[in-house]
Amino acid sequence: MKKSIKYVLALVLCLCFVLVGCTPKLNMPTGEVSSNGGSVVMMGDYVYYANTFADYSSLSGNANEDGTTKQNALYRVKTDEFGYTTRDDDDFIENIEKVTSKISGFNNSNMFIVGNYLYFTSPNAHKDKKGGDLFNLTTLFRIKLDGTGRQEILSTETTQGKFFLVTEETPYLLVFDNSKIIKLTIGDKLGKIETLVSDVLDVVFPTNYGNLDTFYYTTDISEDDKTAGITSGNYLNKYNLLTKESNLIDRNYRETVTLVALEKNKLYYKKLDTTTNVAYYYSNTMGSTFESGEQKLTYVGATTSSNTTTDTVSNFSIINNENYVFEYNKKIMLNTGTTPLVDEEAKIELIYGDYVYYSTSKGLYRISYKDKKVQTVALMENIKQGEGAVDIAGEYVYFYAKTANNSTDTYYCHRANNKVIEDGRTKVECIAEVLEEDIKGNEE
């Protein structure tokens, strides 16, 4: 017997559903792919998404094995020609299907549609030699878009790992893991794994997926440097994917470079002076010489002007080649502003177009860096913050939040229409399969 689980929270309308039963072979979608990467991806009328967000540190035992994931699985919903979900006479969302029983919403979520396959990451469900959990490591899977033929491709050897999709004529994934950057050709057929660079400390790929000629990475100082008495610092390097050549860009002695972002051929990084323990952010156009393209980044605080030192700066995020935001004393600053862009305790969640999406203890919001106008996305107190838990696909912003009467500490997938947000209205729908114990008290 169906239960109505519609509930109203402030100005937010959340509509969830309960689904039971096995997943049969699904219809194969057609149409264009959009929003590759993150925890949501679209193809035609179908939205593929992580039903819940599960921090890997909260997992144990058989939490990510088939048949035990319960609501923590990968789902899809079929929308109409306008991107809306459809509902039955009881106001339940229709056309929602489980794709596979694997956790796909977590600290290192990645989803890509290439050819007839969906590629996605999941916490490693294997055990170490002593029978211990490996959920802090990441496994890459692929599954046909109709929910069949799931394959385990590789698992990282270190925590997290980075994945980047290059959408050329022959698409491939770049994966950074355990000091190596590897290339994996994907599509309807898998290619061999090729190691491009070894002994890597860190790497930065572009902000947006697409064509890629170059990436930057850091390595440790050489043994000769250490023999000469140099005890700190690192090297900045550049790899050309077309020529397959690696070049040393800059030697940093007694300074440690941490890569931040690569946006339209401008590299962002911070340098830590290991003698003074003070760090600053920089941008670099990577012109004829490294030194000529480097610029120390500054901001204007509430009362003083200073360089962006990292003792009070966090979550440095790029809007475009001229503008960036960051958290400063738990408030959000714009590099051109004289006062905080968001003058309350807030966390940057996502940059999309002219908007900075951010969360507070009260909900999810967005603000234009141009006109400084704040718009409400969702007035919900229990929204998952950080870890890439906010994503954009099509006209919707997707995020994870607890239900009003949540007893399992589970964050479920919700979405809000950006067009509605522009009109000054707030309407959120929960598109997740919700456990019975998390909907008690929400029923009408």
C-alpha angles and dihedrals in degrees: 000000000000121000124209106235100176113138137172123224115187104300093338122102110204120189118186134171141209118225129182134179139060124305113247125198107297131219115272110244125226133200139063125330120234138172098027111186132039125052097311133053132171135212118180108308095345127094116198113201146158108262093212140008114239120182106224090227088065094056126096142161115358094345094133101038123113112272094021103067093084105175094356096091144108115270141175135205128202114225132194126254090280095050095255125135118239125229138206127231090278090054093250117147110253132210097035115144137179110238099188139342098247129111108252102162109076144105093304105034117169128166126178131172113208121164111323093336139089113213115202141165126232137176110277108263096192126100131236122241091276093050094257125147121264099192091128087068123075131235123202116216136176128203133177114260089247091062097256135109100035113188132188107224108177144333126220120243095212135044115291108339124202126258128195128180118216109199103203128136086283104034122213142174125238112210127190114202139143095358093310134103111208134186121220119186110217140182129099086330126043119230128210122281112254123193110222103176135008135196091040121164097188141342137202124210124188119283093245129047117244139081116003133186101166142024131181129225141171131233135186122269115271127266088246089058091051091048088052089058101262107140105175143035135064143231127257114216139184127214122201111208093196097054095025088228128141121208133188109238104178140359112218113198117189087356124093117208118211115192116229112171146340112215122172094332093312114118121212123198144144127236122212115203100217092201096055097023090227121132133197134191121239140183124208130193089203092227129158092316132020093231095051093054097047121105127179108227121232136187136191112238128200093279110000141039119230144143118281100263116182098229089089102014125090142156093034105195132183121227097176139320092294105034137053138164134210141172114263119182087343093304126103118250130193115213092235097043130104093202132031115289087219109028098199137062104294143152126222109235107169144353115218123166109311093341134096110204111207140169133221134177087275102050149288122313142166131215131193113234088212105054097014090229114157120216126188117237098175134350097214126129099204102062120145108247127208128346092095092291093145120070141166124225122168111319094339138086112215124205142156126248141158121254117252094260100032117168100169100054089239124155112215129200115264132170139199129199113244091207090058090047090055089056090057095252129120123215123158128181127196109222096180134110101248127205115245092240090057095055100050109119092022094081126109 
